[in-house]
Amino acid sequence: MTGKYILGLDQSTQGTKLLLFDAQGKIAARVDRPHRQLVNEQGWVSHDMEEVYENVKALVRALIEQTGIDSEEIAALGISNQRETTAAWDDAGKPYAPAIVWQCGRAAQIAERLAGLSLQEALPGAEQKEGVSDYIRAVTGIPLSAFFPAAKMRWLLENDCKDIPLSGLHLGTVDSYLLYRLTGGKVFATDASNASRTQLMDLERMCWSREVCDIFGIPAGALPEIRDSNACFGETDFDGELKRPIPIRSVMGDSHSALFGQRCHGAGMMKTTYGTGSSMMLNTGERRVTSRHGLATSLAWSVDGAASYVLEGNINYTGAVISWLKDDLGLIASAGEVNGLCEAANPEDTTVVVPAFTGLSAPYWENNVRAAIVGMSRTTKKAELVRAAVESIAQQITDVYHAMKLDFGDGIAVLRADGGPTKNPYLMQFQSDMTGAKVFASQAEELSAIGVAYMAGIEAGLYDRERVFDNITYREYVREMEPEKIEEKRSAWSAAVKSVLPK
């Protein structure tokens, strides 16, 4: 029987989504399942990877029951995943401890400890004179930070895995764990996009850097094999949920997958994924651009051995700001209330929210600052506070946008946007106003699943690469705000950020 469906699995921070795509690349069905956010009294954020894996199998079962399709008609699977979240497991696939979520800053002291070393102190015999931070960034493209898996892996080795024999240790990101479990331990691999975010991969040589692994004290033998993003990653039947195994034909980090799904395949094309946090990516093509303005250099993907690079800025709290308004402050009952409150807010109110709950990431990279609300007056009420929180999302992204223009040049005119918050017209209009770019908000919010599904479908011979992306439609926003108001908003934001940064 010829396969006529593709599965797109998106394992994200808040939960897991499984989408079924038909022979034309259109979404035929979707099922979702959340998982617990494990937050302890120290504010450490963890995920139970066993729970996540069981959710994956349950979603496959639910999708087949919901649609009634014959599972033998499924041609291939693509996997996108929350990046930087770091796990450790044994030969049987059992986690040694809950995974450390990308947002979690528990490894900050490890990054700080390394930042204070010279390269010769960290690597005896090294001839270079620079510090560890400069060396790591030169090799991996990423500023030294506890945000990335390298420091998280070191934390696991010093704590939850300190008595574990190295012979049975597997260290990796969520994609590696899922591949290991889905293939019954036959495949221990990651794709180049995820590997480029670990702070352990040599971007030039496209392999694990022995030197950087030694600096962090991470055994390279415990790391997965790096493969192309469109490689074959083995087969799975989801522990018997399907009648026959299907090939896993694409793996990418969720932001990279969204970049691919947004058709940002050439240099100068940019997208922002508005999720719990945000990843802003600018495709720089075959050219590896070293940022001088607080951005990371990573891979977009590696396809058939050819690497495409990106400049990227990561922001910890964007969509999570809406969750904060709802779940912690109780100001809204649902995200659907936000747009109306923003429109109703007093236009003269000067409240600014800086959502640095776990520090500020790109382009500031300050782990130890904390959130602030500034500029309130006696007339500031719920609507004004909600609007300030929503505007903080766009302001953070605008900071990264300007950093990208400084690093890459002025040839950036369009910002493609995806993710749940893009449904908010106020936010998207404000984003265009602040950046001055045209904002193309995807009508589909599942771009991370779409990207890997399309790549998997192309590799399976089901989709035409030139035509399948025509399924994506957009709503366009252009700048409308007066220049004086833009300057007022940007100045207030800059002053508020400055107030929380170290003096």
Secondary structure as GFF3:
##gff-version 3
##sequence-region A 1 503
A	DSSP	beta_strand	5	11	.	.	.	ID=ss1
A	DSSP	beta_strand	15	21	.	.	.	ID=ss2
A	DSSP	beta_strand	27	34	.	.	.	ID=ss3
A	DSSP	beta_strand	38	39	.	.	.	ID=ss4
A	DSSP	beta_strand	45	47	.	.	.	ID=ss5
A	DSSP	alpha_helix	49	67	.	.	.	ID=ss6
A	DSSP	three_ten_helix	71	73	.	.	.	ID=ss7
A	DSSP	beta_strand	74	81	.	.	.	ID=ss8
A	DSSP	beta_strand	86	89	.	.	.	ID=ss9
A	DSSP	beta_strand	99	100	.	.	.	ID=ss10
A	DSSP	alpha_helix	108	115	.	.	.	ID=ss11
A	DSSP	alpha_helix	119	122	.	.	.	ID=ss12
A	DSSP	alpha_helix	132	140	.	.	.	ID=ss13
A	DSSP	alpha_helix	149	158	.	.	.	ID=ss14
A	DSSP	three_ten_helix	166	168	.	.	.	ID=ss15
A	DSSP	beta_strand	170	173	.	.	.	ID=ss16
A	DSSP	alpha_helix	174	182	.	.	.	ID=ss17
A	DSSP	beta_strand	189	191	.	.	.	ID=ss18
A	DSSP	alpha_helix	192	195	.	.	.	ID=ss19
A	DSSP	beta_strand	201	202	.	.	.	ID=ss20
A	DSSP	beta_strand	207	208	.	.	.	ID=ss21
A	DSSP	alpha_helix	210	216	.	.	.	ID=ss22
A	DSSP	three_ten_helix	220	222	.	.	.	ID=ss23
A	DSSP	beta_strand	225	227	.	.	.	ID=ss24
A	DSSP	beta_strand	235	236	.	.	.	ID=ss25
A	DSSP	beta_strand	246	253	.	.	.	ID=ss26
A	DSSP	alpha_helix	254	261	.	.	.	ID=ss27
A	DSSP	beta_strand	270	274	.	.	.	ID=ss28
A	DSSP	beta_strand	278	285	.	.	.	ID=ss29
A	DSSP	beta_strand	296	303	.	.	.	ID=ss30
A	DSSP	beta_strand	306	315	.	.	.	ID=ss31
A	DSSP	alpha_helix	319	323	.	.	.	ID=ss32
A	DSSP	pi_helix	324	328	.	.	.	ID=ss33
A	DSSP	three_ten_helix	335	337	.	.	.	ID=ss34
A	DSSP	alpha_helix	338	344	.	.	.	ID=ss35
A	DSSP	beta_strand	352	354	.	.	.	ID=ss36
A	DSSP	beta_strand	372	374	.	.	.	ID=ss37
A	DSSP	alpha_helix	382	408	.	.	.	ID=ss38
A	DSSP	beta_strand	414	418	.	.	.	ID=ss39
A	DSSP	three_ten_helix	420	423	.	.	.	ID=ss40
A	DSSP	alpha_helix	425	435	.	.	.	ID=ss41
A	DSSP	beta_strand	438	442	.	.	.	ID=ss42
A	DSSP	alpha_helix	447	459	.	.	.	ID=ss43
A	DSSP	three_ten_helix	468	471	.	.	.	ID=ss44
A	DSSP	beta_strand	474	477	.	.	.	ID=ss45
A	DSSP	alpha_helix	483	500	.	.	.	ID=ss46
###
